[in-house]
Amino acid sequence: MTTTIMRTTARIVVPIILVVAISLFLQGHNMPGGGFIGGVLTVAAFTLIYVAYSLDYLEVGVLDREVDYDRQIGEHRTVTAYRRLFKFGLVVTVGSGLAALLFGEPFLSQGFAYFQFPLFGEVKIASAIVFDLGIFCVVVGGLLTIFSVVGAE
């Protein structure tokens, strides 16, 4: 059982961690950051939630689902979703590398495009963000699967 202080701290700190994770993810193709560090920070936020509330909090408190307590932890729906996220990330990462080959470029080459946004004006977006998204999904899916399974033991 965790304390009220731990739960209150988690409610305050987790949104801040997630905003920093998103910021680092989005700046990754131009500056230090990207999918890996954004994923690690996201996992840190989820781990803090698990320590404060438990693995079942996501199922019951956030997604409003019933938890089947007769299942093994490896068959838990949340763990299954993390495994799917890991597999999706692998497909996106490899696909982003192979996409360059379709345009006659070397594996993992990137390109840039400029887009006009109402509030931000012209923004340069690199195709490397797709690779970063894949890495983000691999890191989040893999580490949360490991933490969930090991934490349940």
DSSP file (Angstrom, degrees, kcal/mol; ACC not computed):
  #  RESIDUE AA STRUCTURE BP1 BP2  ACC     N-H-->O    O-->H-N    N-H-->O    O-->H-N    TCO  KAPPA ALPHA  PHI   PSI    X-CA   Y-CA   Z-CA
    1    1 A M              0   0    0      0, 0.0     2,-0.2     0, 0.0    52,-0.1   0.000 360.0 360.0 360.0 131.3    0.0    0.0    0.0
    2    2 A T        -     0   0    0     50,-0.3     2,-0.1     1,-0.1    50,-0.1  -0.519 360.0-107.0 -95.3 166.3    1.4    3.4   -1.0
    3    3 A T     >  -     0   0    0     -2,-0.2     4,-1.9     1,-0.1     5,-0.2  -0.403  22.7-113.9 -89.4 165.9    1.0    6.6    0.9
    4    4 A T  H  > S+     0   0    0      1,-0.2     4,-2.5     2,-0.2     5,-0.2   0.843 117.6  57.6 -64.7 -34.3   -1.2    9.6    0.1
    5    5 A I  H  > S+     0   0    0      2,-0.2     4,-2.6     1,-0.2    -1,-0.2   0.920 106.0  48.8 -63.3 -43.3    2.0   11.7   -0.4
    6    6 A M  H  > S+     0   0    0      2,-0.2     4,-2.3     1,-0.2    -2,-0.2   0.921 113.2  46.7 -62.7 -44.5    3.3    9.2   -3.0
    7    7 A R  H  X S+     0   0    0     -4,-1.9     4,-2.1     2,-0.2    -2,-0.2   0.900 113.6  48.0 -66.6 -40.6    0.0    9.3   -4.9
    8    8 A T  H  X S+     0   0    0     -4,-2.5     4,-1.5     2,-0.2    -2,-0.2   0.914 111.5  50.4 -66.1 -42.3   -0.2   13.1   -4.8
    9    9 A T  H  X S+     0   0    0     -4,-2.6     4,-3.0    -5,-0.2     5,-0.3   0.908 109.2  51.8 -61.2 -42.2    3.4   13.4   -6.0
   10   10 A A  H  X S+     0   0    0     -4,-2.3     4,-2.3     1,-0.2    -1,-0.2   0.904 107.1  52.9 -61.9 -41.5    2.6   11.0   -8.9
   11   11 A R  H  < S+     0   0    0     -4,-2.1    -1,-0.2     1,-0.2    -2,-0.2   0.820 116.9  38.9 -64.5 -30.1   -0.4   13.1   -9.9
   12   12 A I  H  X S+     0   0    0     -4,-1.5     4,-0.7    -3,-0.2    -2,-0.2   0.889 121.3  40.4 -84.9 -42.7    1.7   16.3  -10.0
   13   13 A V  H  X S+     0   0    0     -4,-3.0     4,-2.5    -5,-0.2     5,-0.2   0.844 102.2  66.6 -80.8 -35.8    5.0   14.9  -11.5
   14   14 A V  H  X S+     0   0    0     -4,-2.3     4,-2.4    -5,-0.3     5,-0.2   0.908 100.9  48.3 -59.2 -46.6    3.7   12.5  -14.2
   15   15 A P  H  > S+     0   0    0      0, 0.0     4,-2.1     0, 0.0    -1,-0.2   0.891 112.2  50.6 -61.1 -35.7    2.1   15.2  -16.4
   16   16 A I  H  X S+     0   0    0     -4,-0.7     4,-2.2     2,-0.2    -2,-0.2   0.929 110.6  48.5 -65.3 -44.7    5.4   17.2  -16.2
   17   17 A I  H  X S+     0   0    0     -4,-2.5     4,-2.4     1,-0.2    -1,-0.2   0.911 111.4  50.3 -60.9 -42.8    7.4   14.1  -17.1
   18   18 A L  H  X S+     0   0    0     -4,-2.4     4,-2.3     2,-0.2    -1,-0.2   0.868 108.8  51.1 -67.2 -36.3    5.1   13.4  -20.1
   19   19 A V  H  X S+     0   0    0     -4,-2.1     4,-2.3     2,-0.2    -1,-0.2   0.920 112.1  46.9 -65.5 -43.0    5.3   17.0  -21.4
   20   20 A V  H  X S+     0   0    0     -4,-2.2     4,-2.7     2,-0.2     5,-0.2   0.894 111.1  53.0 -64.4 -39.0    9.1   16.9  -21.3
   21   21 A A  H  X S+     0   0    0     -4,-2.4     4,-2.3     2,-0.2    -2,-0.2   0.918 110.4  46.6 -62.5 -43.9    9.0   13.4  -23.0
   22   22 A I  H  X S+     0   0    0     -4,-2.3     4,-2.4     2,-0.2    -1,-0.2   0.910 112.2  51.2 -64.6 -41.6    6.9   14.8  -25.8
   23   23 A S  H  X S+     0   0    0     -4,-2.3     4,-1.6     1,-0.2    -2,-0.2   0.931 112.2  45.4 -60.8 -46.9    9.1   17.8  -26.2
   24   24 A L  H  < S+     0   0    0     -4,-2.7    10,-1.6     1,-0.2     4,-0.5   0.875 111.9  53.2 -65.8 -36.6   12.3   15.7  -26.4
   25   25 A F  H >< S+     0   0    0     -4,-2.3     3,-0.9    -5,-0.2     4,-0.2   0.935 110.3  46.8 -62.0 -46.1   10.6   13.3  -28.8
   26   26 A L  H 3< S+     0   0    0     -4,-2.4     3,-0.4     1,-0.2    -1,-0.2   0.777 113.5  46.7 -72.0 -26.8    9.6   16.2  -31.2
   27   27 A Q  T >X S+     0   0    0     -4,-1.6     4,-2.7     1,-0.2     3,-1.4   0.453  84.2 101.6 -91.4   1.1   13.0   17.9  -31.2
   28   28 A G  T <4 S+     0   0    0     -3,-0.9     5,-0.2    -4,-0.5    -1,-0.2   0.754  75.7  52.5 -61.0 -30.5   14.9   14.6  -31.8
   29   29 A H  T 34 S+     0   0    0     -3,-0.4    -1,-0.3    -4,-0.2    -2,-0.1   0.629 122.1  30.4 -84.6 -10.2   15.6   15.0  -35.5
   30   30 A N  T <4 S+     0   0    0     -3,-1.4    -2,-0.2     1,-0.2    -1,-0.1   0.673 129.5  13.3-112.9 -28.0   17.1   18.5  -35.0
   31   31 A M  S  < S-     0   0    0     -4,-2.7    -1,-0.2    -7,-0.1     2,-0.0  -0.789 102.8 -56.1-138.2 176.2   18.7   18.4  -31.5
   32   32 A P  S    S+     0   0    0      0, 0.0     2,-0.3     0, 0.0    -3,-0.1  -0.368 100.5  58.8 -59.1 139.0   19.6   15.9  -28.9
   33   33 A G        +     0   0    0     -5,-0.2     2,-0.3    -7,-0.1     3,-0.2  -0.959  50.5 141.6 138.0-156.2   16.5   13.8  -28.0
   34   34 A G     >  -     0   0    0    -10,-1.6     4,-2.0    -2,-0.3     5,-0.2  -0.778  67.7 -29.1 119.7-162.0   14.3   11.7  -30.0
   35   35 A G  H  > S+     0   0    0     -2,-0.3     4,-2.0     1,-0.2    -1,-0.2   0.833 126.8  53.2 -64.8 -36.5   12.4    8.5  -29.7
   36   36 A F  H  > S+     0   0    0     -3,-0.2     4,-2.4     2,-0.2    -1,-0.2   0.977 114.9  36.4 -68.1 -54.8   14.8    6.8  -27.2
   37   37 A I  H  > S+     0   0    0      1,-0.2     4,-2.2     2,-0.2     5,-0.2   0.864 117.5  53.2 -69.9 -33.8   14.9    9.4  -24.5
   38   38 A G  H  X S+     0   0    0     -4,-2.0     4,-1.9     2,-0.2    -1,-0.2   0.897 111.2  47.5 -63.2 -39.4   11.3   10.3  -25.0
   39   39 A G  H  X S+     0   0    0     -4,-2.0     4,-2.4    -5,-0.2    -2,-0.2   0.892 109.7  52.0 -67.6 -40.7   10.4    6.7  -24.5
   40   40 A V  H  X S+     0   0    0     -4,-2.4     4,-2.1     1,-0.2    -2,-0.2   0.912 111.2  47.3 -63.9 -42.2   12.6    6.3  -21.4
   41   41 A L  H  X S+     0   0    0     -4,-2.2     4,-2.0     2,-0.2    -1,-0.2   0.887 110.7  52.1 -67.0 -37.6   10.9    9.3  -19.8
   42   42 A T  H  X S+     0   0    0     -4,-1.9     4,-2.3     1,-0.2    -2,-0.2   0.915 109.7  49.2 -62.5 -42.7    7.4    8.0  -20.7
   43   43 A V  H  X S+     0   0    0     -4,-2.4     4,-2.8     1,-0.2    -2,-0.2   0.883 107.6  55.3 -63.7 -38.1    8.3    4.7  -19.1
   44   44 A A  H  X S+     0   0    0     -4,-2.1     4,-2.0     2,-0.2    -1,-0.2   0.905 108.4  48.5 -60.9 -40.5    9.5    6.6  -16.0
   45   45 A A  H  X S+     0   0    0     -4,-2.0     4,-1.8     2,-0.2    -2,-0.2   0.930 113.3  46.1 -65.2 -45.4    6.1    8.3  -15.8
   46   46 A F  H  X S+     0   0    0     -4,-2.3     4,-2.5     1,-0.2    -2,-0.2   0.878 110.7  53.6 -65.3 -37.1    4.3    5.0  -16.1
   47   47 A T  H  X S+     0   0    0     -4,-2.8     4,-2.5     1,-0.2    -1,-0.2   0.894 106.5  52.1 -64.8 -38.9    6.6    3.3  -13.6
   48   48 A L  H  X S+     0   0    0     -4,-2.0     4,-2.2     2,-0.2    -1,-0.2   0.893 109.6  49.9 -63.1 -38.9    5.8    6.0  -11.1
   49   49 A I  H  X>S+     0   0    0     -4,-1.8     4,-3.0     2,-0.2     5,-0.8   0.915 110.8  49.9 -63.9 -42.9    2.1    5.4  -11.7
   50   50 A Y  H  X5S+     0   0    0     -4,-2.5     4,-0.6     3,-0.2    -2,-0.2   0.892 111.4  48.0 -64.5 -39.3    2.6    1.7  -11.1
   51   51 A V  H  <5S+     0   0    0     -4,-2.5    -1,-0.2     1,-0.2    -2,-0.2   0.909 119.0  39.9 -67.0 -40.3    4.5    2.3   -7.9
   52   52 A A  H  <5S+     0   0    0     -4,-2.2   -50,-0.3    -5,-0.2    -2,-0.2   0.859 138.2   8.1 -76.8 -35.7    1.9    4.7   -6.6
   53   53 A Y  H  <5S-     0   0    0     -4,-3.0    -3,-0.2    -5,-0.2    -2,-0.1   0.766  99.7-112.7-120.8 -35.0   -1.2    2.8   -7.8
   54   54 A S    ><< -     0   0    0     -5,-0.8     3,-1.0    -4,-0.6     4,-0.5  -0.319  35.8 -77.8 111.9 165.6   -0.5   -0.7   -9.2
   55   55 A L  T >> S+     0   0    0      1,-0.2     3,-0.8     2,-0.2     4,-0.7   0.843 125.5  59.3 -65.3 -34.9   -0.7   -2.3  -12.6
   56   56 A D  H 3> S+     0   0    0      1,-0.2     4,-2.9     2,-0.2     5,-0.4   0.637  84.7  80.4 -73.1 -13.0   -4.4   -2.7  -12.4
   57   57 A Y  H <>>S+     0   0    0     -3,-1.0     4,-1.7     1,-0.2     5,-1.3   0.894  90.9  51.9 -60.6 -39.5   -5.0    1.0  -12.0
   58   58 A L  I <4>S+     0   0    0     -3,-0.8     5,-2.4    -4,-0.5     4,-0.5   0.922 114.3  43.0 -63.2 -43.2   -4.6    1.6  -15.7
   59   59 A E  I  <5S+     0   0    0     -4,-0.7     6,-2.9     3,-0.2    -2,-0.2   0.957 128.9  24.9 -66.0 -51.6   -7.2   -1.1  -16.5
   60   60 A V  I  <5S+     0   0    0     -4,-2.9     4,-0.4     4,-0.2    -3,-0.2   0.941 129.2  36.7 -84.2 -50.7   -9.8   -0.2  -13.8
   61   61 A G  I  <5S+     0   0    0     -4,-1.7    -3,-0.2    -5,-0.4    -2,-0.1   0.848 130.4  22.4 -77.0 -35.9   -9.2    3.5  -13.1
   62   62 A V  I   <S+     0   0    0     -5,-1.3    -3,-0.2    -4,-0.5    -4,-0.1   0.883 132.8  31.6 -99.6 -49.7   -8.3    4.8  -16.5
   63   63 A L  S   <S-     0   0    0     -5,-2.4    -3,-0.2    -6,-0.2    -4,-0.1   0.530  93.5-133.7 -90.8  -6.6   -9.8    2.4  -19.1
   64   64 A D        +     0   0    0     -4,-0.4     2,-0.3    -6,-0.2    -4,-0.2   0.904  54.6 143.4  54.5  47.9  -12.8    1.3  -17.0
   65   65 A R        -     0   0    0     -6,-2.9     2,-0.3    -7,-0.1    -1,-0.2  -0.796  54.5-110.0-112.1 156.9  -12.3   -2.4  -17.7
   66   66 A E        -     0   0    0     -2,-0.3     2,-0.5    -6,-0.0    -6,-0.0  -0.635  30.7-132.9 -80.5 144.8  -12.7   -5.4  -15.4
   67   67 A V        -     0   0    0     -2,-0.3     2,-0.9     9,-0.0     3,-0.0  -0.875   5.7-143.2-102.4 129.8   -9.5   -7.2  -14.4
   68   68 A D    >   -     0   0    0     -2,-0.5     3,-1.1     1,-0.1    -2,-0.0  -0.808  15.3-173.2 -91.2 103.4   -9.4  -10.9  -14.7
   69   69 A Y  T 3  S+     0   0    0     -2,-0.9    -1,-0.1     1,-0.2     4,-0.1   0.567  76.1  69.6 -77.8  -7.6   -7.4  -11.9  -11.6
   70   70 A D  T 3  S+     0   0    0      2,-0.1    -1,-0.2    -3,-0.0     2,-0.1   0.644  82.4  93.1 -82.5 -14.7   -7.2  -15.6  -12.7
   71   71 A R  S <  S-     0   0    0     -3,-1.1     2,-0.1     1,-0.1     5,-0.1  -0.394  82.4-111.5 -76.4 155.0   -4.9  -14.8  -15.6
   72   72 A Q    >   -     0   0    0      1,-0.1     3,-1.4    -2,-0.1     4,-0.3  -0.454  33.4-108.4 -75.2 159.2   -1.1  -14.9  -15.4
   73   73 A I  G >  S+     0   0    0      1,-0.3     3,-1.4     2,-0.2     6,-0.2   0.847 118.9  59.6 -62.3 -33.8    0.7  -11.6  -15.5
   74   74 A G  G 3  S+     0   0    0      1,-0.3    -1,-0.3    75,-0.1    75,-0.1   0.709 106.6  48.3 -66.8 -19.1    2.0  -12.4  -19.0
   75   75 A E  G <  S+     0   0    0     -3,-1.4    -1,-0.3     4,-0.1    -2,-0.2   0.371  81.5 126.5-100.4   2.7   -1.6  -12.7  -20.2
   76   76 A H    <>  -     0   0    0     -3,-1.4     4,-2.4    -4,-0.3     5,-0.2  -0.347  67.4-126.8 -60.2 139.0   -2.7   -9.4  -18.6
   77   77 A R  H  > S+     0   0    0      1,-0.2     4,-2.1     2,-0.2    -1,-0.1   0.857 108.8  52.3 -61.4 -35.6   -4.4   -7.2  -21.2
   78   78 A T  H  > S+     0   0    0      2,-0.2     4,-1.9     1,-0.2    -1,-0.2   0.917 110.2  47.7 -66.5 -42.1   -2.2   -4.2  -20.4
   79   79 A V  H  > S+     0   0    0     -6,-0.2     4,-2.1     1,-0.2    -2,-0.2   0.890 110.2  53.1 -65.1 -39.0    1.0   -6.4  -20.9
   80   80 A T  H  X S+     0   0    0     -4,-2.4     4,-2.1     1,-0.2    -1,-0.2   0.894 107.8  51.4 -61.8 -39.9   -0.5   -7.7  -24.1
   81   81 A A  H  X S+     0   0    0     -4,-2.1     4,-2.2     1,-0.2    -2,-0.2   0.879 108.1  52.1 -65.1 -37.5   -1.0   -4.1  -25.3
   82   82 A Y  H  X S+     0   0    0     -4,-1.9     4,-2.2     2,-0.2    -2,-0.2   0.895 108.3  50.9 -65.1 -39.2    2.7   -3.3  -24.4
   83   83 A R  H  X S+     0   0    0     -4,-2.1     4,-2.3     2,-0.2    -2,-0.2   0.903 109.9  49.7 -64.9 -39.8    3.8   -6.3  -26.5
   84   84 A R  H  X S+     0   0    0     -4,-2.1     4,-2.8     2,-0.2    -2,-0.2   0.896 109.0  52.4 -64.2 -39.5    1.7   -5.1  -29.4
   85   85 A L  H  X S+     0   0    0     -4,-2.2     4,-2.3     2,-0.2    -2,-0.2   0.897 108.7  51.0 -62.7 -40.0    3.2   -1.6  -29.1
   86   86 A F  H  X S+     0   0    0     -4,-2.2     4,-2.0     2,-0.2    -2,-0.2   0.934 112.1  45.8 -61.2 -47.5    6.7   -3.1  -29.2
   87   87 A K  H  X S+     0   0    0     -4,-2.3     4,-2.1     1,-0.2    -2,-0.2   0.904 111.6  51.9 -64.2 -41.9    5.9   -5.1  -32.3
   88   88 A F  H  X S+     0   0    0     -4,-2.8     4,-2.6     1,-0.2    -1,-0.2   0.913 108.3  52.3 -59.5 -43.3    4.3   -2.1  -34.0
   89   89 A G  H  X S+     0   0    0     -4,-2.3     4,-2.6     1,-0.2    -1,-0.2   0.884 107.4  51.5 -61.6 -39.9    7.5    0.0  -33.2
   90   90 A L  H  X S+     0   0    0     -4,-2.0     4,-2.4     2,-0.2     5,-0.3   0.922 111.0  47.9 -62.4 -43.4    9.7   -2.6  -34.8
   91   91 A V  H  X S+     0   0    0     -4,-2.1     4,-2.6     1,-0.2    -2,-0.2   0.920 113.7  46.9 -63.7 -44.3    7.6   -2.6  -38.0
   92   92 A V  H  X S+     0   0    0     -4,-2.6     4,-2.4     2,-0.2    -2,-0.2   0.907 112.7  49.9 -65.6 -41.6    7.6    1.2  -38.1
   93   93 A T  H  X S+     0   0    0     -4,-2.6     4,-1.4     2,-0.2    -2,-0.2   0.945 116.3  39.9 -63.7 -49.1   11.4    1.4  -37.5
   94   94 A V  H  X S+     0   0    0     -4,-2.4     4,-2.4     1,-0.2    -2,-0.2   0.904 115.1  53.8 -67.3 -40.1   12.3   -1.1  -40.2
   95   95 A G  H  X S+     0   0    0     -4,-2.6     4,-1.9    -5,-0.3    -2,-0.2   0.871 105.2  53.4 -62.6 -37.3    9.6    0.4  -42.5
   96   96 A S  H  X S+     0   0    0     -4,-2.4     4,-0.7     1,-0.2    -1,-0.2   0.853 110.8  47.4 -67.8 -32.6   11.0    3.9  -42.2
   97   97 A G  H  X S+     0   0    0     -4,-1.4    11,-1.3     1,-0.2     4,-0.5   0.895 113.9  46.2 -71.8 -40.0   14.4    2.6  -43.1
   98   98 A L  H >X S+     0   0    0     -4,-2.4     4,-0.9     1,-0.2     3,-0.6   0.756  98.5  71.4 -74.1 -24.2   13.1    0.6  -46.1
   99   99 A A  H >X S+     0   0    0     -4,-1.9     4,-0.7     1,-0.3     3,-0.6   0.862  91.7  58.4 -61.1 -35.2   11.0    3.6  -47.3
  100  100 A A  H ><>S+     0   0    0     -4,-0.7     5,-2.4    -3,-0.4     3,-0.9   0.854  98.2  60.2 -62.3 -33.7   14.1    5.4  -48.4
  101  101 A L  H X<5S+     0   0    0     -3,-0.6     3,-1.5    -4,-0.5    -1,-0.2   0.825  95.7  61.9 -64.4 -30.6   15.0    2.5  -50.7
  102  102 A L  H <<5S+     0   0    0     -4,-0.9    -1,-0.2    -3,-0.6    -2,-0.2   0.772 105.5  47.1 -65.3 -25.2   11.7    3.1  -52.6
  103  103 A F  T <<5S-     0   0    0     -3,-0.9    -1,-0.3    -4,-0.7    -2,-0.2   0.245 122.8-104.9 -99.5  11.1   13.0    6.5  -53.5
  104  104 A G  T < 5S+     0   0    0     -3,-1.5    -3,-0.2     1,-0.3    -2,-0.1   0.686  80.8 127.5  76.1  18.3   16.4    5.3  -54.6
  105  105 A E      < -     0   0    0     -5,-2.4    -1,-0.3    -6,-0.1     3,-0.1  -0.642  67.3 -87.5-102.0 162.1   18.1    6.6  -51.5
  106  106 A P    >   -     0   0    0      0, 0.0     3,-1.8     0, 0.0    -1,-0.1  -0.260  62.2 -74.5 -64.0 157.6   20.4    4.7  -49.1
  107  107 A F  T 3  S+     0   0    0      1,-0.3    -9,-0.2    -7,-0.1   -10,-0.1  -0.266 118.7  11.3 -53.9 134.5   18.8    2.8  -46.2
  108  108 A L  T 3  S+     0   0    0    -11,-1.3    -1,-0.3     1,-0.2   -11,-0.1   0.647  87.4 153.3  66.3  21.0   17.6    5.2  -43.4
  109  109 A S    <   -     0   0    0     -3,-1.8     2,-0.3   -12,-0.3    -1,-0.2  -0.449  30.2-147.6 -70.9 153.6   18.1    8.3  -45.4
  110  110 A Q        -     0   0    0     -2,-0.1     2,-0.3   -10,-0.0    16,-0.0  -0.888  12.8-164.7-125.4 158.0   15.8   11.2  -44.4
  111  111 A G        -     0   0    0     -2,-0.3    16,-2.7     2,-0.0    17,-0.4  -0.826  13.2-131.9-130.4 171.4   14.1   14.0  -46.2
  112  112 A F  E     -A  126   0A   0     -2,-0.3     2,-0.3    14,-0.2    14,-0.2  -0.919  15.6-175.5-126.4 151.7   12.5   17.3  -45.1
  113  113 A A  E     -A  125   0A   0     12,-1.9    12,-3.1    -2,-0.3     2,-0.5  -0.987  20.4-132.5-141.4 150.5    9.2   19.0  -46.0
  114  114 A Y  E     -A  124   0A   0     -2,-0.3     2,-0.4    10,-0.2    10,-0.2  -0.896  23.1-172.7-106.8 132.1    7.8   22.3  -45.0
  115  115 A F  E     -A  123   0A   0      8,-2.8     8,-3.3    -2,-0.5     2,-0.6  -0.934  20.4-131.6-124.6 147.0    4.3   22.6  -43.7
  116  116 A Q  E     -A  122   0A   0     -2,-0.4     6,-0.2     6,-0.2     3,-0.0  -0.877  24.8-174.3-100.0 120.9    2.2   25.7  -42.9
  117  117 A F  E  >  -A  121   0A   0      4,-2.9     4,-2.3    -2,-0.6    -2,-0.0  -0.914  28.7-126.6-114.9 142.5    0.4   25.6  -39.5
  118  118 A P  T  4 S+     0   0    0      0, 0.0    -1,-0.1     0, 0.0     4,-0.1   0.891 105.7  27.1 -56.3 -46.1   -2.1   28.3  -38.3
  119  119 A L  T  4 S+     0   0    0      1,-0.1    -3,-0.0     2,-0.1     0, 0.0   0.758 129.6  38.3 -89.9 -25.0   -0.4   29.1  -35.0
  120  120 A F  T  4 S-     0   0    0      1,-0.3     2,-0.2     3,-0.0    -1,-0.1   0.605  90.1-147.2-104.0 -14.2    3.2   28.2  -35.8
  121  121 A G  E  <  +A  117   0A   0     -4,-2.3    -4,-2.9     2,-0.1     2,-0.4  -0.582  64.2   3.6  80.3-145.8    3.7   29.4  -39.3
  122  122 A E  E    S-A  116   0A   0     -6,-0.2     2,-0.4    -2,-0.2    -6,-0.2  -0.634  71.2-173.8 -81.2 127.9    6.0   27.4  -41.5
  123  123 A V  E     -A  115   0A   0     -8,-3.3    -8,-2.8    -2,-0.4     2,-0.5  -0.978  19.8-137.5-125.5 132.7    7.5   24.3  -39.8
  124  124 A K  E     -A  114   0A   0     -2,-0.4     2,-0.5   -10,-0.2   -10,-0.2  -0.788  22.6-170.5 -88.7 124.5   10.2   22.0  -41.2
  125  125 A I  E     -A  113   0A   0    -12,-3.1   -12,-1.9    -2,-0.5     2,-0.3  -0.971   8.5-149.2-119.7 128.3    9.3   18.3  -40.5
  126  126 A A  E >   -A  112   0A   0     -2,-0.5     3,-1.5   -14,-0.2   -14,-0.2  -0.652  20.8-128.7 -93.9 149.4   11.9   15.6  -41.2
  127  127 A S  T >> S+     0   0    0    -16,-2.7     3,-1.5    -2,-0.3     4,-0.7   0.640 101.0  82.0 -69.2 -12.7   11.0   12.0  -42.2
  128  128 A A  H 3> S+     0   0    0    -17,-0.4     4,-2.6     1,-0.3    -1,-0.3   0.679  72.8  76.2 -65.2 -16.2   13.2   10.9  -39.3
  129  129 A I  H <> S+     0   0    0     -3,-1.5     4,-2.0     1,-0.2    -1,-0.3   0.811  90.1  55.6 -65.9 -27.4   10.3   11.5  -37.0
  130  130 A V  H <> S+     0   0    0     -3,-1.5     4,-2.0     2,-0.2    -1,-0.2   0.918 108.2  47.1 -68.6 -42.8    8.8    8.3  -38.3
  131  131 A F  H  X S+     0   0    0     -4,-0.7     4,-2.4     1,-0.2    -2,-0.2   0.923 111.9  50.9 -61.3 -44.6   11.9    6.4  -37.3
  132  132 A D  H  X S+     0   0    0     -4,-2.6     4,-2.7     1,-0.2    -2,-0.2   0.873 107.2  54.1 -61.6 -37.1   11.8    8.2  -33.9
  133  133 A L  H  X S+     0   0    0     -4,-2.0     4,-2.4     2,-0.2    -1,-0.2   0.913 108.8  48.7 -62.7 -42.5    8.2    7.1  -33.5
  134  134 A G  H  X S+     0   0    0     -4,-2.0     4,-2.3     2,-0.2    -2,-0.2   0.921 112.6  47.1 -62.5 -44.7    9.2    3.5  -34.1
  135  135 A I  H  X S+     0   0    0     -4,-2.4     4,-2.7     2,-0.2     5,-0.2   0.908 110.5  53.6 -63.5 -41.8   12.0    3.7  -31.6
  136  136 A F  H  X S+     0   0    0     -4,-2.7     4,-2.8     1,-0.2     5,-0.3   0.931 110.5  46.4 -56.5 -47.7    9.7    5.4  -29.1
  137  137 A C  H  X S+     0   0    0     -4,-2.4     4,-2.6     1,-0.2     5,-0.3   0.881 112.2  50.6 -65.4 -38.8    7.2    2.5  -29.4
  138  138 A V  H  X S+     0   0    0     -4,-2.3     4,-2.5     2,-0.2     5,-0.3   0.934 114.0  44.2 -63.5 -46.1    9.9   -0.1  -29.1
  139  139 A V  H  X S+     0   0    0     -4,-2.7     4,-2.5     2,-0.2     5,-0.4   0.945 118.2  42.7 -65.6 -48.6   11.3    1.5  -25.9
  140  140 A V  H  X S+     0   0    0     -4,-2.8     4,-2.2    -5,-0.2     5,-0.3   0.950 118.9  43.9 -64.7 -48.9    7.9    2.1  -24.3
  141  141 A G  H  X S+     0   0    0     -4,-2.6     4,-1.6    -5,-0.3    -2,-0.2   0.917 118.2  43.8 -62.7 -44.6    6.5   -1.3  -25.2
  142  142 A G  H  X S+     0   0    0     -4,-2.5     4,-2.2    -5,-0.3    -2,-0.2   0.948 117.2  42.5 -67.8 -50.3    9.6   -3.3  -24.3
  143  143 A L  H  X S+     0   0    0     -4,-2.5     4,-3.1    -5,-0.3     5,-0.2   0.893 114.6  49.8 -68.2 -39.1   10.5   -1.6  -21.0
  144  144 A L  H  X S+     0   0    0     -4,-2.2     4,-2.4    -5,-0.4    -1,-0.2   0.861 110.1  52.0 -68.9 -32.9    6.9   -1.5  -19.8
  145  145 A T  H  X S+     0   0    0     -4,-1.6     4,-2.4    -5,-0.3     5,-0.3   0.950 113.2  44.6 -62.5 -47.7    6.5   -5.2  -20.6
  146  146 A I  H  X S+     0   0    0     -4,-2.2     4,-2.9     1,-0.2     5,-0.4   0.942 115.4  46.6 -61.4 -49.0    9.6   -6.0  -18.6
  147  147 A F  H  X S+     0   0    0     -4,-3.1     4,-2.5     1,-0.2    -1,-0.2   0.897 113.8  48.9 -62.9 -39.9    8.6   -3.8  -15.7
  148  148 A S  H  X S+     0   0    0     -4,-2.4     4,-1.2    -5,-0.2    -1,-0.2   0.923 116.2  41.1 -67.0 -43.7    5.1   -5.2  -15.6
  149  149 A V  H  X S+     0   0    0     -4,-2.4     4,-0.7    -5,-0.2    -2,-0.2   0.935 120.6  42.1 -70.8 -46.1    6.1   -8.8  -15.7
  150  150 A V  H >< S+     0   0    0     -4,-2.9     3,-0.8    -5,-0.3    -2,-0.2   0.895 113.0  54.1 -68.9 -38.4    9.1   -8.4  -13.3
  151  151 A G  H 3< S+     0   0    0     -4,-2.5    -1,-0.2    -5,-0.4    -2,-0.2   0.781 104.9  54.6 -66.1 -26.9    7.1   -6.2  -11.0
  152  152 A A  H 3<        0   0    0     -4,-1.2    -1,-0.2     1,-0.2    -2,-0.2   0.678 360.0 360.0 -79.8 -17.6    4.3   -8.7  -10.6
  153  153 A E    <<        0   0    0     -3,-0.8    -1,-0.2    -4,-0.7    -2,-0.1   0.486 360.0 360.0 -71.3 360.0    6.7  -11.5   -9.5
